[in-house]
Amino acid sequence: MVARLVFDFSFHYSKIQHDRELLNDIPVMIVCEEAHNYIPRNGGAEYNSSKKSIERIAKEGRKYGLSLMVVSQRPSEVSETILAQCNNFVSLRLTNPNDQNFVKNLMPDSTKNLGEILPNLGQGECIVVGDSIIMPTVIKMEKPIPEPKSQSVPFIQEWEQPWKQVTFSDIIKRWRKEEGLLETVIIS
């Protein structure tokens, strides 16, 4: 629903600006994080609404000042229609062979060997392919400041520690609060 609303806003604002002989001066980018979860290549009817809205943005959005960033650790599982509209790809380490092959197929034949390093890229290293760069290139991105709290849990180190006292009631209270918020949004 959010994607449809943003598309409609961008569409109508662009039309108003064109009537004034002006261009759209409010560019918008929608970021679809974990895109394979709601715009999958294959999926049932439960994905039809989100796929239809986001595919429309991928196909028509640019002329209305609306762009799309599709983020997924599983690019081979994302809608082909959407990825076919992408001009640039930034690929970090990928270990799944299907995802590696997907990225390799984006590259010109003369640089496909560069795709062989996908499973060996270090933290922050990526391969950039597309219109934004002359040829596929490996770059290292700077770490964001502040760094996100999304690193992997050091399982072995934590398992070697004594059992921690966890206040399960706090977790349950937060869990129920989130579910209540979700119900409020769905009902509203």
Backbone torsions as a table, in degrees:
resi	resn	phi	psi	omega
1	MET	NA	-40.3	179.8
2	VAL	-62.4	-42.9	179.6
3	ALA	-60.9	-42.1	178.2
4	ARG	-63.3	-44.0	179.9
5	LEU	-62.5	-43.7	-179.2
6	VAL	-66.9	-40.3	177.6
7	PHE	-61.6	-48.3	-178.7
8	ASP	-61.3	-41.7	176.6
9	PHE	-58.8	-50.6	-177.3
10	SER	-62.5	-41.4	178.9
11	PHE	-59.8	-54.3	-175.3
12	HIS	-68.9	-38.3	177.6
13	TYR	-62.8	-41.9	178.1
14	SER	-61.5	-42.0	179.3
15	LYS	-63.7	-41.8	177.4
16	ILE	-62.2	-45.0	179.2
17	GLN	-62.7	-41.4	178.9
18	HIS	-63.1	-39.0	177.2
19	ASP	-61.6	-28.7	177.1
20	ARG	-89.7	6.7	-176.4
21	GLU	60.2	37.3	176.6
22	LEU	-122.6	164.3	175.8
23	LEU	-97.1	159.8	174.8
24	ASN	-61.1	124.3	-179.6
25	ASP	-114.1	20.8	176.3
26	ILE	-126.4	81.0	177.2
27	PRO	-71.8	141.9	-178.7
28	VAL	-130.5	141.1	173.5
29	MET	-125.1	128.2	174.2
30	ILE	-99.3	128.5	178.4
31	VAL	-103.9	121.1	179.1
32	CYS	-102.7	88.9	-179.6
33	GLU	-78.0	141.7	-176.9
34	GLU	53.7	46.4	-172.4
35	ALA	-57.9	-30.6	-179.6
36	HIS	-61.3	-17.8	-179.6
37	ASN	-79.8	-20.7	-177.7
38	TYR	-136.9	-4.3	170.7
39	ILE	-132.9	60.1	-175.2
40	PRO	-75.0	156.5	175.4
41	ARG	-61.3	-46.7	178.7
42	ASN	-120.5	141.5	178.8
43	GLY	176.1	166.5	-177.5
44	GLY	-85.6	-168.0	-176.8
45	ALA	-61.5	-23.7	-178.3
46	GLU	-64.9	-16.0	180.0
47	TYR	-100.7	-6.9	-173.6
48	ASN	-56.5	-44.9	-176.4
49	SER	-65.6	-48.3	-178.9
50	SER	-68.0	-40.3	179.1
51	LYS	-63.1	-44.0	-178.6
52	LYS	-61.3	-46.0	-178.6
53	SER	-65.3	-45.7	-175.8
54	ILE	-75.9	-34.1	174.6
55	GLU	-63.6	-36.6	177.8
56	ARG	-64.0	-41.6	176.9
57	ILE	-63.1	-43.1	-179.6
58	ALA	-61.9	-38.4	-176.5
59	LYS	-83.2	-36.2	-170.7
60	GLU	-120.0	-14.2	-169.6
61	GLY	-60.6	-37.8	-174.5
62	ARG	-55.9	-39.7	-177.4
63	LYS	-70.6	-10.9	177.5
64	TYR	-110.8	14.6	178.1
65	GLY	77.4	18.9	-177.0
66	LEU	-115.0	121.0	179.0
67	SER	-119.1	169.5	-171.7
68	LEU	-133.8	134.2	170.8
69	MET	-116.2	120.4	-178.2
70	VAL	-105.9	120.6	-176.6
71	VAL	-119.1	126.9	179.8
72	SER	-158.5	141.9	172.1
73	GLN	-82.7	-5.4	-179.2
74	ARG	-129.5	68.5	-176.6
75	PRO	-59.5	-27.9	179.7
76	SER	-69.2	-12.5	-179.0
77	GLU	-103.2	3.5	-178.7
78	VAL	-93.3	149.3	-179.8
79	SER	-45.4	125.0	178.7
80	GLU	-62.2	-37.2	-179.5
81	THR	-59.1	-43.1	-179.0
82	ILE	-69.5	-48.7	-177.7
83	LEU	-65.6	-28.7	178.8
84	ALA	-65.7	-22.3	-179.6
85	GLN	-89.8	-7.8	-177.5
86	CYS	-75.7	136.6	179.3
87	ASN	-92.9	-23.1	-175.5
88	ASN	-139.8	147.0	178.5
89	PHE	-131.9	133.1	174.4
90	VAL	-118.8	112.9	-174.5
91	SER	-114.0	118.7	174.0
92	LEU	-88.6	-170.0	-176.2
93	ARG	-56.0	130.0	176.0
94	LEU	-128.1	129.7	-180.0
95	THR	-107.0	-19.4	-179.9
96	ASN	-75.5	125.8	-178.4
97	PRO	-57.2	-36.5	179.3
98	ASN	-64.3	-41.6	179.0
99	ASP	-69.2	-39.2	177.0
100	GLN	-60.8	-46.0	179.9
101	ASN	-63.8	-36.8	177.8
102	PHE	-58.5	-48.5	-179.1
103	VAL	-67.1	-41.7	179.4
104	LYS	-59.4	-36.7	-179.4
105	ASN	-70.5	-14.0	175.7
106	LEU	-78.2	-20.3	-171.5
107	MET	-87.8	149.0	173.3
108	PRO	-60.9	150.9	-178.0
109	ASP	-53.4	-36.3	-176.6
110	SER	-69.1	-15.8	-178.6
111	THR	-122.4	12.3	-178.5
112	LYS	-59.3	-28.3	179.5
113	ASN	-61.6	-25.3	177.7
114	LEU	-59.6	-31.0	179.2
115	GLY	-65.1	-18.2	179.9
116	GLU	-65.4	-20.4	-177.9
117	ILE	-87.6	-2.9	-177.5
118	LEU	-50.3	-44.7	-179.0
119	PRO	-74.6	-9.3	-175.9
120	ASN	-109.3	4.2	179.7
121	LEU	-63.0	141.4	178.1
122	GLY	-83.2	177.6	179.6
123	GLN	-62.0	126.6	179.5
124	GLY	84.5	-7.7	178.1
125	GLU	-86.8	145.4	179.3
126	CYS	-154.0	161.1	173.3
127	ILE	-103.0	129.4	178.2
128	VAL	-108.6	128.7	-179.2
129	VAL	-133.6	136.1	173.4
130	GLY	140.4	-167.4	-176.3
131	ASP	-65.4	-22.6	-175.1
132	SER	-78.3	-5.8	-174.0
133	ILE	-144.0	145.1	-175.2
134	ILE	-61.4	-46.7	178.0
135	MET	-143.8	156.6	179.4
136	PRO	-51.1	133.8	-172.8
137	THR	-140.8	146.5	172.8
138	VAL	-93.2	129.5	176.8
139	ILE	-129.8	162.8	174.1
140	LYS	-117.3	122.7	179.9
141	MET	-87.5	146.7	174.9
142	GLU	-71.4	148.0	176.8
143	LYS	-70.1	141.8	178.9
144	PRO	-70.1	151.8	176.3
145	ILE	-122.0	118.1	-2.0
146	PRO	-76.9	154.9	178.0
147	GLU	-69.8	142.9	178.0
148	PRO	-68.7	155.2	178.2
149	LYS	-92.1	58.3	-175.3
150	SER	-122.7	12.4	-179.6
151	GLN	-68.6	160.2	179.7
152	SER	-67.9	146.9	175.0
153	VAL	-70.7	133.3	177.4
154	PRO	-77.0	82.3	-171.0
155	PHE	-52.3	-53.1	-174.8
156	ILE	-60.4	-44.7	179.0
157	GLN	-61.5	-42.4	-178.9
158	GLU	-69.1	-37.6	179.9
159	TRP	-67.4	-25.5	179.3
160	GLU	-78.5	-12.8	-178.7
161	GLN	-84.9	157.3	175.4
162	PRO	-63.8	157.5	179.7
163	TRP	-57.2	134.7	179.5
164	LYS	-91.9	147.5	174.9
165	GLN	-79.2	119.8	-179.1
166	VAL	-114.4	132.7	176.9
167	THR	-90.4	91.9	-175.8
168	PHE	-63.0	-29.5	-179.4
169	SER	-62.9	-36.7	177.3
170	ASP	-64.2	-40.3	-179.9
171	ILE	-66.4	-44.6	-179.3
172	ILE	-64.4	-40.6	179.1
173	LYS	-61.5	-45.8	179.5
174	ARG	-64.4	-41.3	-179.8
175	TRP	-60.2	-48.4	-179.5
176	ARG	-65.5	-36.6	178.5
177	LYS	-62.1	-44.4	178.0
178	GLU	-63.5	-42.9	178.1
179	GLU	-61.4	-38.2	177.3
180	GLY	-63.6	-40.4	176.9
181	LEU	-63.5	-42.1	179.7
182	LEU	-62.6	-43.7	178.6
183	GLU	-62.8	-39.1	179.2
184	THR	-62.6	-43.2	179.9
185	VAL	-65.8	-43.8	-178.6
186	ILE	-65.9	-39.8	-178.2
187	ILE	-73.6	-36.3	-173.9
188	SER	-57.3	NA	NA
